[in-house]
Amino acid sequence: MSAQRLSFAAIFVSLLGMTVPSAIAQLNGASIEAAQKYSASHNGIAMIVKEGGSIRYEKYYNGYSGDPLHIFSGTKSFFGVLAVIAQEEGLLDLDERVAETITEWRDDPAKSAITLRETLNFTSGLETGFEEIYGRSSEDKISVAVGLDAKRARGSAFIYGPGNMNVFCEVLRRKLKSKGMSYEAYLQKKLIRPLGINISRWREDAHGNVVPSAGMYMTGKDWINFGDMIKSGGVYNGRRLVKTESLSQCFSGTQINPSFGLCFWLNGYAKEPNAREMDVEESLDEDPMPENWSGNCLSKDAPVDLICSLGSTFQRLYVVPSMDLVVIHHGKRGHEFRDADFLRILFQGAASAQPQEESGKKEFRPFKGLFKGRGNQ
């Protein structure tokens, strides 16, 4: 069954050729403080707010002093961006079938039609792969994902887990073999080094393969650089790392889950009449996990262009392009923090954006035509 993708292309494509005022919007100072207090009392340990290109707020608490942390599934978002860079360079096509590269799938009726895009938005139908990939063994955890079974028909369910990420990286590994480059080296070249990020540690398997679903350790000050690049439509420190139109593909949800694009969580459905807030970490801890996330959003009280790179234990990178805003949140183990509550507090009393039109320039309207869908390939 094919699913309709809710297109977020207008988020960044609309930034091209437009002039955005130096202070589009400002968070309320009291709301920032209130959000930090909520965080501190709900297993949070750090909060950084960068607005208008400058650090406005930075605080570490509950015994944490700013050392590198495991960002868990925040790692996935880097590979989502890497995927669109690889497509831009002609290394792959997101709508090509995985079986074109992983030829072992060609005779499998359920897996032969799965596309690379579906592995990155978790609608491929593949089983999660938690036990096979996160379990203790000496296997090559990237290639072992090739043997995962299709649990559902492609496009019919949102199945979150490391299996899809490892399949994508197996495709990337095979395509990069002729260049003598690993997928980790490709990531370093295209994103990590240009962003000035120091990955202090990688979670790896016994063969030295870095874990693309949850492997990175870094500081919030490093992670925020990634957010700056997202917020700026693919540019960091004046250097374009990815075209805006390419990057926008990361922010298209699906019919089965409008709140998830290519490895990013989205809030674009927040103002729809049937929108419902669903706590991601709590839902992913359910057994079995929900497979239908239709109508889901992160927060009805946050801007619709809020994008989130989300990791376990409340590791968060929030980006709001229309507000020139990037927010880092770090937490520790527990089940108390809720994105919807934190974001409602943070955005209370925020000033509204006041776009300006200049002669020959278009109005800043990042969500014009937001929900004009495209059919899944």
Secondary structure as a PSIPRED ss2 file (coil, helix, strand):
# PSIPRED VFORMAT (PSIPRED V4.0)

   1 M C   1.000  0.000  0.000
   2 S C   1.000  0.000  0.000
   3 A C   1.000  0.000  0.000
   4 Q E   0.000  0.000  1.000
   5 R E   0.000  0.000  1.000
   6 L E   0.000  0.000  1.000
   7 S C   1.000  0.000  0.000
   8 F C   1.000  0.000  0.000
   9 A C   1.000  0.000  0.000
  10 A H   0.000  1.000  0.000
  11 I H   0.000  1.000  0.000
  12 F H   0.000  1.000  0.000
  13 V H   0.000  1.000  0.000
  14 S C   1.000  0.000  0.000
  15 L C   1.000  0.000  0.000
  16 L C   1.000  0.000  0.000
  17 G C   1.000  0.000  0.000
  18 M E   0.000  0.000  1.000
  19 T C   1.000  0.000  0.000
  20 V C   1.000  0.000  0.000
  21 P C   1.000  0.000  0.000
  22 S C   1.000  0.000  0.000
  23 A C   1.000  0.000  0.000
  24 I C   1.000  0.000  0.000
  25 A C   1.000  0.000  0.000
  26 Q C   1.000  0.000  0.000
  27 L C   1.000  0.000  0.000
  28 N C   1.000  0.000  0.000
  29 G H   0.000  1.000  0.000
  30 A H   0.000  1.000  0.000
  31 S H   0.000  1.000  0.000
  32 I H   0.000  1.000  0.000
  33 E H   0.000  1.000  0.000
  34 A H   0.000  1.000  0.000
  35 A H   0.000  1.000  0.000
  36 Q H   0.000  1.000  0.000
  37 K H   0.000  1.000  0.000
  38 Y H   0.000  1.000  0.000
  39 S H   0.000  1.000  0.000
  40 A H   0.000  1.000  0.000
  41 S C   1.000  0.000  0.000
  42 H C   1.000  0.000  0.000
  43 N C   1.000  0.000  0.000
  44 G E   0.000  0.000  1.000
  45 I E   0.000  0.000  1.000
  46 A E   0.000  0.000  1.000
  47 M E   0.000  0.000  1.000
  48 I E   0.000  0.000  1.000
  49 V E   0.000  0.000  1.000
  50 K E   0.000  0.000  1.000
  51 E E   0.000  0.000  1.000
  52 G C   1.000  0.000  0.000
  53 G C   1.000  0.000  0.000
  54 S E   0.000  0.000  1.000
  55 I E   0.000  0.000  1.000
  56 R E   0.000  0.000  1.000
  57 Y E   0.000  0.000  1.000
  58 E E   0.000  0.000  1.000
  59 K E   0.000  0.000  1.000
  60 Y E   0.000  0.000  1.000
  61 Y C   1.000  0.000  0.000
  62 N C   1.000  0.000  0.000
  63 G C   1.000  0.000  0.000
  64 Y C   1.000  0.000  0.000
  65 S C   1.000  0.000  0.000
  66 G C   1.000  0.000  0.000
  67 D C   1.000  0.000  0.000
  68 P C   1.000  0.000  0.000
  69 L E   0.000  0.000  1.000
  70 H E   0.000  0.000  1.000
  71 I C   1.000  0.000  0.000
  72 F C   1.000  0.000  0.000
  73 S C   1.000  0.000  0.000
  74 G H   0.000  1.000  0.000
  75 T H   0.000  1.000  0.000
  76 K H   0.000  1.000  0.000
  77 S H   0.000  1.000  0.000
  78 F H   0.000  1.000  0.000
  79 F H   0.000  1.000  0.000
  80 G H   0.000  1.000  0.000
  81 V H   0.000  1.000  0.000
  82 L H   0.000  1.000  0.000
  83 A H   0.000  1.000  0.000
  84 V H   0.000  1.000  0.000
  85 I H   0.000  1.000  0.000
  86 A H   0.000  1.000  0.000
  87 Q H   0.000  1.000  0.000
  88 E H   0.000  1.000  0.000
  89 E C   1.000  0.000  0.000
  90 G C   1.000  0.000  0.000
  91 L C   1.000  0.000  0.000
  92 L C   1.000  0.000  0.000
  93 D C   1.000  0.000  0.000
  94 L C   1.000  0.000  0.000
  95 D C   1.000  0.000  0.000
  96 E C   1.000  0.000  0.000
  97 R E   0.000  0.000  1.000
  98 V H   0.000  1.000  0.000
  99 A H   0.000  1.000  0.000
 100 E H   0.000  1.000  0.000
 101 T C   1.000  0.000  0.000
 102 I C   1.000  0.000  0.000
 103 T H   0.000  1.000  0.000
 104 E H   0.000  1.000  0.000
 105 W H   0.000  1.000  0.000
 106 R C   1.000  0.000  0.000
 107 D C   1.000  0.000  0.000
 108 D C   1.000  0.000  0.000
 109 P C   1.000  0.000  0.000
 110 A C   1.000  0.000  0.000
 111 K C   1.000  0.000  0.000
 112 S C   1.000  0.000  0.000
 113 A C   1.000  0.000  0.000
 114 I C   1.000  0.000  0.000
 115 T E   0.000  0.000  1.000
 116 L H   0.000  1.000  0.000
 117 R H   0.000  1.000  0.000
 118 E H   0.000  1.000  0.000
 119 T H   0.000  1.000  0.000
 120 L H   0.000  1.000  0.000
 121 N C   1.000  0.000  0.000
 122 F C   1.000  0.000  0.000
 123 T C   1.000  0.000  0.000
 124 S C   1.000  0.000  0.000
 125 G C   1.000  0.000  0.000
 126 L E   0.000  0.000  1.000
 127 E C   1.000  0.000  0.000
 128 T C   1.000  0.000  0.000
 129 G C   1.000  0.000  0.000
 130 F H   0.000  1.000  0.000
 131 E H   0.000  1.000  0.000
 132 E H   0.000  1.000  0.000
 133 I H   0.000  1.000  0.000
 134 Y H   0.000  1.000  0.000
 135 G C   1.000  0.000  0.000
 136 R C   1.000  0.000  0.000
 137 S C   1.000  0.000  0.000
 138 S C   1.000  0.000  0.000
 139 E C   1.000  0.000  0.000
 140 D C   1.000  0.000  0.000
 141 K H   0.000  1.000  0.000
 142 I H   0.000  1.000  0.000
 143 S H   0.000  1.000  0.000
 144 V H   0.000  1.000  0.000
 145 A H   0.000  1.000  0.000
 146 V H   0.000  1.000  0.000
 147 G H   0.000  1.000  0.000
 148 L C   1.000  0.000  0.000
 149 D C   1.000  0.000  0.000
 150 A E   0.000  0.000  1.000
 151 K C   1.000  0.000  0.000
 152 R C   1.000  0.000  0.000
 153 A C   1.000  0.000  0.000
 154 R C   1.000  0.000  0.000
 155 G C   1.000  0.000  0.000
 156 S C   1.000  0.000  0.000
 157 A C   1.000  0.000  0.000
 158 F C   1.000  0.000  0.000
 159 I C   1.000  0.000  0.000
 160 Y C   1.000  0.000  0.000
 161 G C   1.000  0.000  0.000
 162 P H   0.000  1.000  0.000
 163 G H   0.000  1.000  0.000
 164 N H   0.000  1.000  0.000
 165 M H   0.000  1.000  0.000
 166 N H   0.000  1.000  0.000
 167 V H   0.000  1.000  0.000
 168 F H   0.000  1.000  0.000
 169 C H   0.000  1.000  0.000
 170 E H   0.000  1.000  0.000
 171 V H   0.000  1.000  0.000
 172 L H   0.000  1.000  0.000
 173 R H   0.000  1.000  0.000
 174 R H   0.000  1.000  0.000
 175 K H   0.000  1.000  0.000
 176 L H   0.000  1.000  0.000
 177 K H   0.000  1.000  0.000
 178 S H   0.000  1.000  0.000
 179 K H   0.000  1.000  0.000
 180 G C   1.000  0.000  0.000
 181 M C   1.000  0.000  0.000
 182 S C   1.000  0.000  0.000
 183 Y H   0.000  1.000  0.000
 184 E H   0.000  1.000  0.000
 185 A H   0.000  1.000  0.000
 186 Y H   0.000  1.000  0.000
 187 L H   0.000  1.000  0.000
 188 Q H   0.000  1.000  0.000
 189 K H   0.000  1.000  0.000
 190 K H   0.000  1.000  0.000
 191 L H   0.000  1.000  0.000
 192 I H   0.000  1.000  0.000
 193 R C   1.000  0.000  0.000
 194 P C   1.000  0.000  0.000
 195 L C   1.000  0.000  0.000
 196 G C   1.000  0.000  0.000
 197 I C   1.000  0.000  0.000
 198 N C   1.000  0.000  0.000
 199 I C   1.000  0.000  0.000
 200 S C   1.000  0.000  0.000
 201 R E   0.000  0.000  1.000
 202 W E   0.000  0.000  1.000
 203 R C   1.000  0.000  0.000
 204 E E   0.000  0.000  1.000
 205 D C   1.000  0.000  0.000
 206 A C   1.000  0.000  0.000
 207 H C   1.000  0.000  0.000
 208 G C   1.000  0.000  0.000
 209 N C   1.000  0.000  0.000
 210 V E   0.000  0.000  1.000
 211 V C   1.000  0.000  0.000
 212 P C   1.000  0.000  0.000
 213 S C   1.000  0.000  0.000
 214 A C   1.000  0.000  0.000
 215 G C   1.000  0.000  0.000
 216 M E   0.000  0.000  1.000
 217 Y E   0.000  0.000  1.000
 218 M E   0.000  0.000  1.000
 219 T C   1.000  0.000  0.000
 220 G H   0.000  1.000  0.000
 221 K H   0.000  1.000  0.000
 222 D H   0.000  1.000  0.000
 223 W H   0.000  1.000  0.000
 224 I H   0.000  1.000  0.000
 225 N H   0.000  1.000  0.000
 226 F H   0.000  1.000  0.000
 227 G H   0.000  1.000  0.000
 228 D H   0.000  1.000  0.000
 229 M H   0.000  1.000  0.000
 230 I H   0.000  1.000  0.000
 231 K H   0.000  1.000  0.000
 232 S C   1.000  0.000  0.000
 233 G C   1.000  0.000  0.000
 234 G C   1.000  0.000  0.000
 235 V E   0.000  0.000  1.000
 236 Y E   0.000  0.000  1.000
 237 N C   1.000  0.000  0.000
 238 G C   1.000  0.000  0.000
 239 R E   0.000  0.000  1.000
 240 R E   0.000  0.000  1.000
 241 L C   1.000  0.000  0.000
 242 V C   1.000  0.000  0.000
 243 K C   1.000  0.000  0.000
 244 T H   0.000  1.000  0.000
 245 E H   0.000  1.000  0.000
 246 S H   0.000  1.000  0.000
 247 L H   0.000  1.000  0.000
 248 S H   0.000  1.000  0.000
 249 Q H   0.000  1.000  0.000
 250 C H   0.000  1.000  0.000
 251 F H   0.000  1.000  0.000
 252 S C   1.000  0.000  0.000
 253 G E   0.000  0.000  1.000
 254 T E   0.000  0.000  1.000
 255 Q C   1.000  0.000  0.000
 256 I C   1.000  0.000  0.000
 257 N C   1.000  0.000  0.000
 258 P C   1.000  0.000  0.000
 259 S C   1.000  0.000  0.000
 260 F E   0.000  0.000  1.000
 261 G C   1.000  0.000  0.000
 262 L C   1.000  0.000  0.000
 263 C C   1.000  0.000  0.000
 264 F C   1.000  0.000  0.000
 265 W E   0.000  0.000  1.000
 266 L E   0.000  0.000  1.000
 267 N C   1.000  0.000  0.000
 268 G C   1.000  0.000  0.000
 269 Y C   1.000  0.000  0.000
 270 A C   1.000  0.000  0.000
 271 K C   1.000  0.000  0.000
 272 E C   1.000  0.000  0.000
 273 P C   1.000  0.000  0.000
 274 N C   1.000  0.000  0.000
 275 A C   1.000  0.000  0.000
 276 R E   0.000  0.000  1.000
 277 E E   0.000  0.000  1.000
 278 M C   1.000  0.000  0.000
 279 D C   1.000  0.000  0.000
 280 V H   0.000  1.000  0.000
 281 E H   0.000  1.000  0.000
 282 E H   0.000  1.000  0.000
 283 S H   0.000  1.000  0.000
 284 L H   0.000  1.000  0.000
 285 D C   1.000  0.000  0.000
 286 E C   1.000  0.000  0.000
 287 D C   1.000  0.000  0.000
 288 P C   1.000  0.000  0.000
 289 M C   1.000  0.000  0.000
 290 P C   1.000  0.000  0.000
 291 E C   1.000  0.000  0.000
 292 N C   1.000  0.000  0.000
 293 W C   1.000  0.000  0.000
 294 S C   1.000  0.000  0.000
 295 G C   1.000  0.000  0.000
 296 N E   0.000  0.000  1.000
 297 C E   0.000  0.000  1.000
 298 L C   1.000  0.000  0.000
 299 S C   1.000  0.000  0.000
 300 K C   1.000  0.000  0.000
 301 D C   1.000  0.000  0.000
 302 A C   1.000  0.000  0.000
 303 P C   1.000  0.000  0.000
 304 V C   1.000  0.000  0.000
 305 D C   1.000  0.000  0.000
 306 L C   1.000  0.000  0.000
 307 I E   0.000  0.000  1.000
 308 C E   0.000  0.000  1.000
 309 S E   0.000  0.000  1.000
 310 L E   0.000  0.000  1.000
 311 G E   0.000  0.000  1.000
 312 S C   1.000  0.000  0.000
 313 T C   1.000  0.000  0.000
 314 F C   1.000  0.000  0.000
 315 Q E   0.000  0.000  1.000
 316 R E   0.000  0.000  1.000
 317 L E   0.000  0.000  1.000
 318 Y E   0.000  0.000  1.000
 319 V E   0.000  0.000  1.000
 320 V E   0.000  0.000  1.000
 321 P H   0.000  1.000  0.000
 322 S H   0.000  1.000  0.000
 323 M H   0.000  1.000  0.000
 324 D C   1.000  0.000  0.000
 325 L E   0.000  0.000  1.000
 326 V E   0.000  0.000  1.000
 327 V E   0.000  0.000  1.000
 328 I E   0.000  0.000  1.000
 329 H E   0.000  0.000  1.000
 330 H E   0.000  0.000  1.000
 331 G E   0.000  0.000  1.000
 332 K C   1.000  0.000  0.000
 333 R C   1.000  0.000  0.000
 334 G C   1.000  0.000  0.000
 335 H C   1.000  0.000  0.000
 336 E C   1.000  0.000  0.000
 337 F C   1.000  0.000  0.000
 338 R C   1.000  0.000  0.000
 339 D H   0.000  1.000  0.000
 340 A H   0.000  1.000  0.000
 341 D H   0.000  1.000  0.000
 342 F H   0.000  1.000  0.000
 343 L H   0.000  1.000  0.000
 344 R H   0.000  1.000  0.000
 345 I H   0.000  1.000  0.000
 346 L H   0.000  1.000  0.000
 347 F C   1.000  0.000  0.000
 348 Q C   1.000  0.000  0.000
 349 G C   1.000  0.000  0.000
 350 A C   1.000  0.000  0.000
 351 A C   1.000  0.000  0.000
 352 S C   1.000  0.000  0.000
 353 A C   1.000  0.000  0.000
 354 Q C   1.000  0.000  0.000
 355 P C   1.000  0.000  0.000
 356 Q C   1.000  0.000  0.000
 357 E C   1.000  0.000  0.000
 358 E C   1.000  0.000  0.000
 359 S C   1.000  0.000  0.000
 360 G C   1.000  0.000  0.000
 361 K C   1.000  0.000  0.000
 362 K E   0.000  0.000  1.000
 363 E C   1.000  0.000  0.000
 364 F C   1.000  0.000  0.000
 365 R C   1.000  0.000  0.000
 366 P C   1.000  0.000  0.000
 367 F C   1.000  0.000  0.000
 368 K C   1.000  0.000  0.000
 369 G C   1.000  0.000  0.000
 370 L C   1.000  0.000  0.000
 371 F C   1.000  0.000  0.000
 372 K C   1.000  0.000  0.000
 373 G C   1.000  0.000  0.000
 374 R E   0.000  0.000  1.000
 375 G E   0.000  0.000  1.000
 376 N C   1.000  0.000  0.000
 377 Q C   1.000  0.000  0.000
